[in-house]
Amino acid sequence: MTTTEIREALHEVGDAVAAPAVDRLAFQARVRAERRRRTASRAVAGVAAAAVAGVVGTWAATGLVGGGPGADVTGAADAPVAGPVAPVPVALDGRLAVVAPDGAVARSEVRVEEVLGATGSGVVVVDRDSHVRLVPVSGSGTGTAFGRARDLVGTPVQDVHVDRSGLVLGYVDLDGTLHLRELGSDDDFLTGPVPAGDRVMSVDGNRWTTVSAAEGLVLHEGETSTMVGLEFPADAAELDGQTLAVGTSDGVEVFEASDGTPRFGGSLGAEVSALGAGGTLVVTATGQEQSDRGMSVGVWVLDAFTGTQEPLHGYDGGPVRDLAWVDDDEVALLAGAGSDELWVCSTTAGRCEQRLTAAVGTLGLPRS
């Protein structure tokens, strides 16, 4: 089953009038099947080929569904040449917006704390009241339209994550309980307490990671917990397929997701990082701290299984503040000092292009 087919199936679930009870065993079997598919695709791909292997991002291929008015605004960078093509959902001036491949911006009226990421049914956001909402989006560029937001949980949350497959929503309620459910369902397939002082870092199917001062980084799967380590500060801990990628101030450390075993015995790449779908690739970029220590500013794609690194060309901005994958091929970068700069890099084409410049402090990338 392809990623697009999974997301289309998820859309059908989200449009149902009444969500049926979750068949936990069947759902977990779907998640395992998706991991096996991703692993098989990794085995026949190198650094560049593994990035996409002919896959077109969901938005670029099919668009998103929904209805409602969307406003197109100016102030975009020059239209890019052949290269990155995915639209990027962002938080802009505190509202959900979508930046088209030509740099045009469509704004919604949805006020957000943050944007979590896009699925086949729309964009998942956390609103100003800490509610998790799904905002349908259709069209592109001047034809972008935003539909009525749907509350996915019904109550405020402390923390929330969407896994890279777009299948699973994980949130921590105000009582400190973690809930894992199929995105679009009203029923959990797994719940458990999050101890005081622990912070959930990522979810993937029925797995998740936490970090705390007492135990460091811990990998959880069902009833099993594995301590990964205390000896490094985990700025990010992303989990997908067979890979656990931990971002630190020195670079990214890569571990086996099954048991927390390190693959390379140290940090690779740069300090700002994001793990791609399937756990095969990590994009890293020079952050401010590394730049201050004299490291050249750049963006690289790292093969999470071999450790091979290749540069992505065309980026000439400053130290990168944030990274986010927007489809199976493309990554959005947030940089800039006197202003916020949005860049988009294609791991297949090996190039980065600037897409938008905004007032400093007004632009936020999706977390997932």
N, C-alpha and C positions, 0 to 999 in steps of 0.2 A: 504494500500500500504506500503510495507516495504521500509526501507532506501535504500537497494540495488536496488529495482525496481525503486525508484525515481531517483537514480543516473544513472541507465541505460537509463532511459527516457531522462535525462539531456544530456547524452552522445550523443544520437541520435539527439538532438537539436543542440549540438555543431558541429556535423559533417555535418550538412545541408549546402548546397552551399549558400543559401540566407536565412537569418533568417526572419520568418514571423513576422508581427506586433503582439505585445503582447496583448492577451485578458486579460485585467487587472482584470476583475471580476472573470474569470475562474481561473486565477493564484492565486488570493487571496483565492479563495475557496479551492484550493489545499493546500495552506499553513495552512488554518484553519483545514482542514481534518488531516494533519500531526500532528498538535498540539493535536487534540482530540485523535489520535492514541497513542501518547506518554503519554498523561494523563491517558488513560485506562491502559496502561502497568504499570504505576507507582502504581495504586491502588491495584494491586495484588502482589506487590513485597516488600521485605524487603531490608535492606541495601545491602547485598551481591547479592541477586537475582536481584534487580533492576538495578545493574550495567550492566547486559548483557542479562539476560533472554533467553539464548540460541542463541543470535545474534552473528555472526562471523563478524569481521571487513571486509570491502569491499576488501582491499588488500589481506588479508589472504584467503578469500573465492574465489575471482575471478581474482585477479591481476588487473593491469591497462593496458590501451590500448596504442598503439603507436609503433614507430620504431626508429632505429638509434643506433649508437654505445654507449656503456657504458663501463667505465673502472673500474675494481675491484682492490682495493688496500688493503694493509695489515695494521697492527697496531691496530687490534681490540682486545677487551677483550676476555677472554676464552668463549667458546660456552656455552650459558645458559642451565640449566636443564629445565624440564617441567615448564611452566609458561608463561611469556609474549611471544607472537608470531608475533605481528604486525611489519612490516617494518616502519621505522621512517624517514620522509623527514626532512632534516636539511639544514642549511647554514653551509658549512664547507670551511674554508679558502676563504670565499667570493663567493663560488659557490654552486649551488644546488647539494645535494648529498642525497643518500638513504642508511640508515643503516639497514641491514638485521637482522633477529632474531638471527643469529649466530654471529653477530658482524662484518660481512664483509661489506665493504663500496664501493658503486658504485658512482663515481663522474660524473657529467655532465660538459659541457663547458659553462653553463648558469651562468653568473655573476649576483649576486643578492644583493639587499639591505636587503631583508628579505624574508622568506618563510611564506606564509599565511596559507597553509594547503592543504590537499589532497581531491579530489573529485573523482567520478567514471570515469572522463575523464582525470585526470592527477593531477599535483601539481600546485597550483596557487602561483605565486611569484611576487615580485616587483623587476624589474631589476635596474641596476645602473643608468639608465636614468629616473627612476621613472615611468616607464610604467608597467601596470599590464599584466602579461603574464600567459598563461596556457601551461604547459610543459607536453606532453603525456609521460607516463612511463609504461613500460611493463616488465614482467618477475620478477625475484627475485634473490638475491645473485649474483653469477657470470653471470647469464643470464639477469640481469637488463639492459634495453635499454631505452634511452631518445629520444623522437621524437622532431620535429621542434616546437619551441615555437610559440604560437599564441597570438597576441596582443588583449586583451579583450576590451580595451577602445579606443585606437588609439591616445591618447594624454597623457602627463604626469599628475600625480595626486598628491594632497597634502597628502591624507590619503585614506586608503582602508581597507575594512573588508569583510570577507566571513562568512555567518551565519553557525551555527553548523549543519544544515541540508544539507549544500552544495548546496542549491537552489538559494540563493540570494547573489549578489555582491553589496556592497554599497561603493561608493567612493566619495570623495570631490575633485572637479576640482580646477584648479588654480584660478578661480574666486570666490571660496568659496561657491559653490552650491553642495548640497548632491544629488547624483543620486542613486536610487535603481532600480535594474533590475535583471531579471532572469539570472543566470550565463550561458553564452553562447549566450545570445541575444544581439542585437545591440540597443534595444529600452528600455527606462526607463518606469516603471509603476508608479514612484513617484519621484518628484524632489522638492527641497526646499532650501532656503538659510541657511547657517550656520553662525550665527553672529560672528563678529571678537572677538577673545578671547575664543570662545567655541571650545571644542574638542569632536569629535564623538568617543565614546568608544566601541560601538558594534552595530550590526544590527541583526534583526530577522524578516523575512518576511517584512511587512510594518511598523515595529517598529524599533526604534533606541534609544540610550541613548547618552546624551551629558553631559559634565561637564565644569563649568566655575567658576571663582572667584565670579562673581556677583550672580549667581543663584544656584551654587552647582550642584548636580546631578539632571538631568531632564530626564524623560521618555517620549518619543514621540510616538504617534500612529496616522498616518494619519494627521489630522488637530488638534489633541488634544495633549496637553502637561501637564505633571504632575510633579511638583517639589517634589523630594524625600527627599532632605535634604541638609543642609549646615554644619551640626555639625561634619562631619567626612571627612577626606581626602580620595577621591576615587582613589586609585591606579589602580583599574580595576573595570569595571562595565559590567558584562556579562549577556545577556538576552537570555532565551530560554524557550519555553512553558509558564508555569505559574510562572516562577522563574526569579527574578532579583538578582544576587549575586554580592555584592560589596566587593572588596578586600581592606583592610586597613592595617595599620601597626600593629593593634591589632588582626587581624583575619578577617574572612569573615562575613558580615552582609547579611541576606537573607530577601528579600521583595517579596510581591505579585506583579507580573508583571502587573496586571490589574489596580492597583491604588496606588502602592508604599507603601502599608501598611507593616510594619515590622512583620516578623513571630515570632522571638524569643526575641526581645527587647534588643539585644546586639550582640557582636562579639562572634563567635565560631571558633574553630580550630586554624590554624596558619596563618601567614601573607602572604605567597605565596599560591595562590589558582587558581583553574580553574573549571568552571562549565561544567558538562557533557551534552551530547545530551539529549534533552527532559526536562532538568531542574530538574532532580530527584536527582542527586548526585553532590557533590562538593568534589574534592580532595584538601587537604591543606597540607602544609609542613612548617617546621620551617625555617625562613629566618635569615639573618645575624643580623638584629636589635634585634629580639627576642632572638637569641642565645647569643648575647652580654648582654642581660638582665638576662641570667641564665636559659632560657627555654631549655629543653632537645630537641635534634634534632630528628625529626621523621616525618613520613608521615601518614596521616589519610584520611579516606573516610567518608564524612558527608552526611547523608540523609537530603536533602533540605526541606523536609516536616515535619519530626519528630524531627530533631536536633540530632538524634543518631549518635555517632561517633565511628568508629572502626579503630584500627591501621592497617597499611600495613607493613608486616614483611620483614626482609631481607635487609633493607636499612641501610648501615653503613657509608655513606658519610657525608660530612659536611653540613653546612647550604645551603639550596636550593636557587638558584637565579631565576629559571623560571620553569614553569609547562605548559604542553600542552597535551590535549587529542589527541590520534592518531587514535582511533576508539571508539566504544561504550563501550569497556571494559578497554582499556589500556591507561596509562598516561606516558608521557616522562618527566623526570626531568633533569635539568641542574644544576650541582654542581661543586665543586672543587675550590681550591685556587691556587696552583702552576700549575694546569692543569685543562682542562675542562673535566668533567665526565658526560657521558650520561647514565642515569638509565631509566629503563622501569618497571612500576608497573602494575600488573593485579589486578583490583578491585574484580574480581571473585575469583581468586586463593588467593588473599590477600597477594601477595608477590611482592617484588621488586628485580631486578637483574641489575647489571652493564653491559652495553653493549659496551661502547667505551670510550677510553681516548684520548684526543687530546691536542695540545698545547693551553695554556691559551689564551682566547680571540678569538679563531678561530671558535667556535661552536655556532650556534644559533638555537633555537627551532622554530617550526611553531607557529604563533600567534593564529590561530583558532583551 
